Amino acid sequence: MSQEIPESREKPPDLPSNDVTEGPDRAPHRAMFYAMDYDESDLSSPMIGVANPAADVTPCNVHLDDLAKAAWTGVDEAGGMPIEFGTITISDAISMGTEGMKASLVSREVIADSVELVAFGERLDGLVTLAGCDKNLPGMMMAAIRTDLPTVFCYGGTILPGEFHGDDVTIQDVFEGVGAHAEGDLSREELDELEHAACPGPGSCAGMYTANTMASMSEALGLAPLGSATAPAVTDERAEIVAEAGALALEAVEADRRPSDILTRESFENAITLDVAIGGSTNSVLHLLALAAEAGVDLSIEDFDEISRRTPHIVDVRPGGTHVMADLHQQGGIPVVLRRLLEADLLHGDAMTVTGGTLSDELDALSLPADDTVDPAVVRPIEDPIHEEGALVILSGNLAPDGSVLKVTGDDELYHQGPAHVFEREEDAMAWVQEGNIESGDVVVIRNEGPCGGPGMREMLGVTAAVVGQGHEDDVALLTDGRFSGATRGPMIGHVAPEAFDGGPIGAIEDGDTVTVDIPNRDLSVDLSDDEIASRLAARDDPEPAYTSGVLAKYGQAFGSAANGAVTNPAAKRDE
């Protein structure tokens, strides 16, 4: 523990931790701390919680204990009192395609709830929040917003790509390999070789999937230091970033710099701009809406489309591109993208960051590679983008009155029209696809998978990857009131709102109905009149909850609409 407090680290008199450390009536409280080998020096220092979701259930989190030690040491050496505590995680990739995937979005809420509870109950003064797998990241940021304690967000880092037959591969390739194997294009021996090669060690999935997307968002929002998102998990640099975050948390406490000082409408617009420029996961829409709702910042799903229309897509990363997060790191990371966007007047440079400096100030302070040395194969010039508009689009129409989300990974002028094949659950759709029933032009509809109907809004990478793996990346559409993994590619539309469970029009579709997906006109519709949709919905039996007890029943009742971030916090749901 700390032996001596630097003179500049004297504990401010109005910190929450004084509730449990100061005065003779707190002798029992101090006795509990002494039992854990803290001393008087520690107790006279700011208490910084280190929230650690380490677990052996996913490579995203398996290494976080080591990073927690780095954060703990960073706090301690800066003169603070580090208090490490744990929370849960769910592996999205391992639960994918199973009933267990319904726990994923619930885990976002449980993480936020648990960190909030520990910070509140133990009277912590600040936080360092670690995150690995997908829902860790928004969960930790939501907790910071709710507590409004000085907080530094730390990502656990990306996994490195594997190698298969001389090519870089990721978990995306394995999911798509399942479809290729079902089609007869990949032998069982090759699939076995691929699954052993794709994930070579610790870290979150390698492409611009949900974890890497949300890590990138943490920089643009100002909740994490610039340059902290892209370093791979297994590097010394990752540990150094986390240790520095511990010291920064002490500085933020002393400066009384809180998430409410950082998060504004402008910071969220910066995050969305970066999101659509890098080809971020569709899940970012859900999570940024949730973060804004928690922060009381006015943000709507339509804002994503408005910003996307004026922002070029300039980063070539998987799933739509060829590179991975580690490749972007080699080019200077997220700051080189932010620099280009700022120079094009697409960002708010005066937005505050966790360091106390503005976005512009922090970019100026970094030693970044010269812009003309950045590999254009990874980060394209603004004037020569991959797509003229951003990679996320919001579709509405009579199938999605409150909106739906599509990530452009191919033809940004796509117009697709075809017959619907309707399934009430993911497993039935997967079996149908794997049996070889899918044909060019089809539209697969999976409903009753929304936040309340699922419950939990399952990601469906298994189905989408099977479709792509069978050679239908561009000529088969899929739409659902559930979600997709960040690794999904092709014309796959998620977050259809209202969901079927709440009487959304997706509940009215029948096999054979003609569905239209029109990206240029932002339309998702079915060839039915409003009266016919209303008549079909009126004739339906009200769906029963999938679970009537336990955590899934509780959160199934608590979730709000995907169009507003699927939040559970009553205050954040006030506008629904």
Secondary structure by P-SEA (a helix, b strand, c coil): cccccccccccccccccccccccccaaaaaaaaaaacccccccccbbbbbccccccccccccaaaaaaaaaaaaaaaabbbbbbbbbcccccccccccccccaaaaaaaaaaaaaaaaaaaacccccbbbbcccaaaaaaaaaaaaaccbbbbbbcbbbcccccccccccaaaaaaaaaaaaaccccaaaaaaaaacccccccccccccaaaaaaaaaaaaccccccccccccccaaaaaaaaaaaaaaaaaaaacccccccccaaaaaaaaaaaaaaccccaaaaaaaaaaaaacccccaaaaaaaaaaccccccccccccccaaaaaaaccaaaaaaaaaaaccccccccccccccaaaaaaaccccccccccccccccccccccccccbbbbbccccccccccccccccbbbbbbcccccccaaaaaaaaaacccccbbbbbbccccccccccccccaaaaaaaaaacccccbbbbccbbbcccccccccccccccccccccccccccccbbbbbcccbbbbccccaaaaaaaaaacccccccccccaaaaaaaccccccccccccccccccc
